[in-house]
Amino acid sequence: MGNKKNKQKKKDSKKNELLEKQIKNEKKQEGKEVKLLVLELYKETIRHNLVKDTKILVTGMGTLEIDFEPENMVLARELLRSEDKQCTEKTEELNNTIETIWQDSGLKECFEARSLLQIPDTHGYYLDNLERITQENYEPTDQDILYCRIPTTGVNSVDFEVEGNPWLVVDVGGQRSERRKWIHHFGDVTMIAYVVALSEYDQKLFEDEAINRMVESISLFESTANNEFFEGMNCIIMFNKIDLFEKKLTRTSLKKWFTEYQGEDNDIESAKQFLSNLFIEVGKNEKREIFPLYTCGINPKNLNGGT
């Protein structure tokens, strides 16, 4: 009787080992599937954005009254006639067209004025890497993914632990059409983390090109921070894209957009302090503290605090 029980225990133990092994293998496989799905999503988005934004750039040449070099006029027209479905497919002729016109001096000049055309600063990076991105076996690198812009829609959340403390981060869309979806989700929030793109001080809204993005961001922070749901709640303001902000100050005057700024255009510390104070002033009250951080979103090691 005892031998039978021992044999059954061994049999059950072996079954458990096989089952655990199977579960582990399935989890690994699921991880691979998720990774492949995410990479495919970014691959298509990067290629789509590359063509779409180049088309906007070409159209912007006319808006800004900048001329193409004569030999590239036909290629520019061909690009504008290309179908949207080609954006996510490797089309050799289309790729050659984009590669050629990116070398055009007029298009380069237009790209320098990209803030007037709703062209992201990262578009030049993708154009410089066009040959690699359009390869059949292309897989997005970490840098490609960090540069990729996919607007947040709806309300997304992720939970994790830091030193044994549970965190729940809720990410919401900042576009005007998204705001009404999320304000009522936050009755039990303990802190606000508000993200500002410092480099957008000279850019206009997608939804309304009569309004400066930084001015709109200040207005949104004021209405959010002073909402009844968040009264007295501490805030972290993450002033992101500090790297692009520093570069842009050398060519685009902050005083042109904010006439009350009294510092020098090449004084980075003065400029970022000025902009951060605009947010702090509209959000401060006796019940809360506001903590400004200056960050570079594509560099996870770069997170510097400041006041």
URWORA-V585531 format. One record per residue. N is the residue number from 1. PHI is phi in whole degrees, -180 to 180 (* if undefined). PSI is psi in whole degrees, 0 to 359 (none if undefined). NEAR is the number of other C-alpha atoms within 8 Angstrom. Layout:
BEGIN
N:PHI:PSI:NEAR ; N:PHI:PSI:NEAR
END
This chain:
BEGIN
1:*:316:4 ; 2:-64:323:5 ; 3:-63:320:6 ; 4:-63:319:7 ; 5:-65:318:8 ; 6:-62:318:8 ; 7:-63:320:8 ; 8:-67:321:8 ; 9:-62:316:8 ; 10:-62:319:8 ; 11:-63:315:8 ; 12:-65:320:8 ; 13:-62:317:8 ; 14:-64:319:8 ; 15:-61:317:8 ; 16:-63:319:8 ; 17:-62:316:8 ; 18:-65:320:8 ; 19:-65:315:8 ; 20:-62:320:8 ; 21:-63:319:8 ; 22:-64:317:8 ; 23:-63:316:8 ; 24:-61:316:8 ; 25:-63:320:8 ; 26:-66:321:8 ; 27:-64:318:8 ; 28:-61:317:8 ; 29:-65:319:8 ; 30:-61:320:8 ; 31:-61:319:8 ; 32:-65:319:8 ; 33:-64:318:8 ; 34:-63:316:8 ; 35:-61:315:8 ; 36:-63:319:8 ; 37:-64:315:8 ; 38:-65:315:8 ; 39:-62:320:10 ; 40:-66:321:9 ; 41:-60:312:8 ; 42:-68:322:11 ; 43:-58:311:11 ; 44:-68:319:10 ; 45:-65:317:11 ; 46:-62:314:10 ; 47:-67:320:13 ; 48:-62:311:11 ; 49:-62:324:9 ; 50:-60:313:12 ; 51:-74:315:10 ; 52:-59:312:10 ; 53:-70:330:10 ; 54:-68:323:9 ; 55:-62:316:10 ; 56:-62:320:10 ; 57:-64:317:14 ; 58:-64:315:11 ; 59:-62:324:8 ; 60:-65:339:10 ; 61:-58:318:14 ; 62:-69:319:9 ; 63:-60:318:7 ; 64:-91:3:7 ; 65:57:48:6 ; 66:-111:134:11 ; 67:-95:144:7 ; 68:-76:157:11 ; 69:-64:138:9 ; 70:-49:321:5 ; 71:-71:350:5 ; 72:-106:359:11 ; 73:-61:314:9 ; 74:-64:317:7 ; 75:-62:321:9 ; 76:-63:319:11 ; 77:-66:322:8 ; 78:-63:320:8 ; 79:-63:316:11 ; 80:-65:334:8 ; 81:-84:348:6 ; 82:-65:148:8 ; 83:-82:153:6 ; 84:-63:329:7 ; 85:-64:340:6 ; 86:-74:348:9 ; 87:-62:326:14 ; 88:-106:10:9 ; 89:-115:150:7 ; 90:-80:107:10 ; 91:-118:109:7 ; 92:-58:317:6 ; 93:-64:317:6 ; 94:-65:318:9 ; 95:-63:318:12 ; 96:-63:322:8 ; 97:-62:311:11 ; 98:-64:317:11 ; 99:-61:321:10 ; 100:-70:312:9 ; 101:-73:341:11 ; 102:-67:339:9 ; 103:-86:355:8 ; 104:-68:131:11 ; 105:-64:326:8 ; 106:-67:319:11 ; 107:-67:323:15 ; 108:-62:318:10 ; 109:-64:320:9 ; 110:-64:321:13 ; 111:-64:326:10 ; 112:-64:336:6 ; 113:-103:25:8 ; 114:-60:334:12 ; 115:-63:340:11 ; 116:-85:353:8 ; 117:-123:9:9 ; 118:62:35:9 ; 119:-98:125:12 ; 120:-67:149:7 ; 121:-61:333:7 ; 122:-79:354:8 ; 123:-62:324:10 ; 124:-62:325:8 ; 125:-62:315:7 ; 126:-67:321:11 ; 127:-64:321:10 ; 128:-67:338:6 ; 129:-110:23:8 ; 130:-56:314:10 ; 131:-60:317:7 ; 132:-69:318:7 ; 133:-66:331:11 ; 134:-94:8:10 ; 135:-69:149:8 ; 136:-59:322:5 ; 137:-97:22:4 ; 138:-62:130:9 ; 139:-124:127:8 ; 140:-58:136:11 ; 141:-83:171:6 ; 142:-57:319:6 ; 143:-65:319:8 ; 144:-58:315:10 ; 145:-69:320:9 ; 146:-64:326:8 ; 147:-80:345:8 ; 148:-75:134:10 ; 149:-104:116:4 ; 150:-125:107:5 ; 151:-58:139:5 ; 152:-74:131:9 ; 153:-125:144:7 ; 154:71:207:9 ; 155:-123:123:11 ; 156:-122:144:7 ; 157:-136:153:8 ; 158:-145:137:7 ; 159:-117:146:8 ; 160:-160:176:7 ; 161:-119:142:8 ; 162:-128:113:7 ; 163:53:43:4 ; 164:83:355:5 ; 165:-97:126:6 ; 166:-74:138:8 ; 167:-125:142:8 ; 168:-127:114:8 ; 169:-104:125:7 ; 170:-109:119:8 ; 171:-102:129:8 ; 172:-128:154:12 ; 173:-75:137:11 ; 174:-95:350:7 ; 175:-63:154:6 ; 176:-55:320:7 ; 177:-68:341:5 ; 178:-93:338:12 ; 179:-63:323:11 ; 180:-67:345:7 ; 181:-81:339:8 ; 182:-119:345:11 ; 183:-62:331:7 ; 184:-89:5:6 ; 185:-86:354:5 ; 186:-118:39:8 ; 187:-67:335:6 ; 188:-117:23:4 ; 189:-73:145:7 ; 190:-106:344:6 ; 191:-159:146:8 ; 192:-101:132:11 ; 193:-115:110:8 ; 194:-109:127:9 ; 195:-106:130:8 ; 196:-122:135:9 ; 197:-90:102:10 ; 198:-59:327:12 ; 199:-73:355:10 ; 200:-95:20:10 ; 201:-65:341:10 ; 202:-112:16:12 ; 203:-112:160:11 ; 204:-106:161:13 ; 205:-67:148:10 ; 206:-64:320:6 ; 207:-77:333:5 ; 208:-153:101:7 ; 209:-75:4:8 ; 210:-89:352:6 ; 211:-117:131:9 ; 212:-70:138:12 ; 213:-64:322:12 ; 214:-68:319:12 ; 215:-62:317:8 ; 216:-65:321:9 ; 217:-65:320:9 ; 218:-63:316:11 ; 219:-63:318:8 ; 220:-67:320:8 ; 221:-63:319:12 ; 222:-61:313:11 ; 223:-70:328:8 ; 224:-74:308:8 ; 225:-62:330:12 ; 226:-99:9:9 ; 227:-68:150:8 ; 228:-59:333:5 ; 229:-67:332:6 ; 230:-114:9:11 ; 231:-58:126:9 ; 232:80:0:8 ; 233:-84:136:12 ; 234:-66:152:10 ; 235:-129:140:13 ; 236:-108:124:12 ; 237:-106:116:12 ; 238:-97:105:12 ; 239:-85:97:14 ; 240:-91:171:12 ; 241:62:38:12 ; 242:-62:329:13 ; 243:-65:316:7 ; 244:-71:326:9 ; 245:-61:314:11 ; 246:-62:320:9 ; 247:-69:318:8 ; 248:-67:325:9 ; 249:-59:334:12 ; 250:-74:344:9 ; 251:-126:344:6 ; 252:-129:115:7 ; 253:-67:130:9 ; 254:-68:328:13 ; 255:-64:333:10 ; 256:-62:327:6 ; 257:-102:334:8 ; 258:-131:90:7 ; 259:-65:341:8 ; 260:-78:351:5 ; 261:-70:126:9 ; 262:-105:354:6 ; 263:-80:179:7 ; 264:-82:149:7 ; 265:-65:331:11 ; 266:-94:9:6 ; 267:-94:93:8 ; 268:-62:315:9 ; 269:-62:317:6 ; 270:-65:318:9 ; 271:-66:314:13 ; 272:-71:328:9 ; 273:-66:320:9 ; 274:-60:311:9 ; 275:-68:319:8 ; 276:-65:325:10 ; 277:-65:330:8 ; 278:-62:323:9 ; 279:-75:314:11 ; 280:-61:321:9 ; 281:-63:322:7 ; 282:-84:346:9 ; 283:-110:350:11 ; 284:-78:147:9 ; 285:-156:173:7 ; 286:-69:345:5 ; 287:-93:348:7 ; 288:-132:161:10 ; 289:-114:145:9 ; 290:-119:126:11 ; 291:-113:109:9 ; 292:-84:138:12 ; 293:-128:141:13 ; 294:-111:119:12 ; 295:-131:160:12 ; 296:-122:106:12 ; 297:-62:338:8 ; 298:-93:1:7 ; 299:-126:96:6 ; 300:-62:343:7 ; 301:-86:348:4 ; 302:-100:93:7 ; 303:-139:93:9 ; 304:-109:127:7 ; 305:-81:161:7 ; 306:-172:163:7 ; 307:-133:none:6
END
